[in-house]
Structure formats: C-alpha cells, structure tokens
C-alpha cells in the first residue's frame, strides 16, 4: 500500500497502528452515541411522566371570560381577548 503523502509504502506496523486507532475512534463514537441516546430517552420519559401527571390532575379553575363592553365589532373583541 502506498501512502499518498510522501510516496512511500506503509509498513505492516504502521498499518496495524492505524487499524487500532480507527477501532478506538469508532468505539469512542459509539459510546458518544449511546450516551446521547440514553439522555434522550431519560428526558422523554421524564416529560411523559409530567404530561401524564398533568392530565391526571383536575383542571385548574379558570376565571370566566368577561364580555368587553362598548366594543365596535366581534372581530376586535376577539383580537383583544386573544382568541
């Protein structure tokens, strides 16, 4: 095998070293991926538990919406109320 940088052939020791380095880098990349996946799943489960707790609890009492007086049109009153 010829190395493109300096035009000389690589030795078997250099090839073995490159192979070991590539394997180590691949293993590190997989562990980074696994850590990211674990963090993602933990966060998803936490959010799911929060959502289920929210859905199980009764809805909080919300004040009744008041009707706007002296309003020109329903479109304006809906805009003001945020509907």
C-alpha positions as CSV (number, residue, x, y, z in Angstrom):
1,X,0.0,0.0,0.0
2,X,1.4,3.4,-0.9
3,X,0.9,6.4,1.3
4,X,-0.3,9.4,-0.7
5,X,1.5,12.0,1.4
6,X,5.1,11.1,0.9
7,X,5.0,8.4,-1.8
8,X,6.5,5.6,0.3
9,X,4.8,2.3,1.2
10,X,3.5,1.9,4.7
11,X,4.9,-0.9,6.9
12,X,2.9,-3.6,8.5
13,X,3.4,-1.9,11.9
14,X,2.0,1.4,10.6
15,X,-1.0,-0.4,9.1
16,X,-1.6,-2.2,12.4
17,X,-1.3,1.1,14.4
18,X,-3.8,2.8,12.0
19,X,-6.2,-0.1,12.4
20,X,-6.0,0.1,16.2
21,X,-6.5,3.9,16.1
22,X,-9.5,3.5,13.8
23,X,-11.1,0.9,16.1
24,X,-10.6,3.2,19.1
25,X,-12.1,6.1,17.4
26,X,-15.1,4.0,16.2
27,X,-15.6,2.7,19.8
28,X,-15.5,6.3,21.1
29,X,-18.0,7.5,18.6
30,X,-20.4,4.6,19.6
31,X,-20.1,5.5,23.3
32,X,-20.9,9.1,22.5
33,X,-23.9,8.0,20.5
34,X,-25.0,5.7,23.3
35,X,-24.7,8.5,25.9
36,X,-26.8,10.8,23.7
37,X,-29.5,8.1,23.2
38,X,-29.6,7.4,27.0
39,X,-30.0,11.1,27.8
40,X,-32.7,11.5,25.1
41,X,-34.7,8.5,26.5
42,X,-34.4,9.7,30.1
43,X,-35.7,13.2,29.1
44,X,-38.5,11.7,27.1
45,X,-39.6,9.5,30.0
46,X,-39.5,12.5,32.4
47,X,-41.6,14.6,30.1
48,X,-44.0,11.8,29.6
49,X,-44.4,11.3,33.3
50,X,-45.0,15.1,33.7
51,X,-47.6,15.1,31.0
52,X,-49.4,12.1,32.5
53,X,-49.5,13.7,35.9
54,X,-50.8,16.9,34.4
55,X,-53.6,15.0,32.6
56,X,-54.5,13.0,35.7
57,X,-54.9,16.1,37.9
58,X,-58.2,18.1,37.7
59,X,-58.1,21.2,35.5
60,X,-57.5,24.4,37.5
61,X,-60.4,26.8,38.0
62,X,-60.1,29.5,35.3
63,X,-61.9,32.8,35.7
64,X,-64.8,33.3,33.4
65,X,-64.1,35.4,30.4
66,X,-65.8,38.8,30.7
67,X,-67.6,40.4,27.8
68,X,-66.0,43.5,26.6
69,X,-68.3,46.5,26.8
70,X,-68.6,49.2,24.2
71,X,-66.7,47.2,21.6
72,X,-67.1,48.0,17.9
73,X,-67.1,44.5,16.4
74,X,-66.7,40.9,17.5
75,X,-63.5,40.7,15.5
76,X,-61.9,43.5,17.5
77,X,-63.1,42.0,20.8
78,X,-61.8,38.6,19.9
79,X,-58.4,40.1,19.0
80,X,-58.3,41.9,22.3
81,X,-59.1,38.7,24.2
82,X,-56.6,36.7,22.2
83,X,-58.9,34.2,20.6
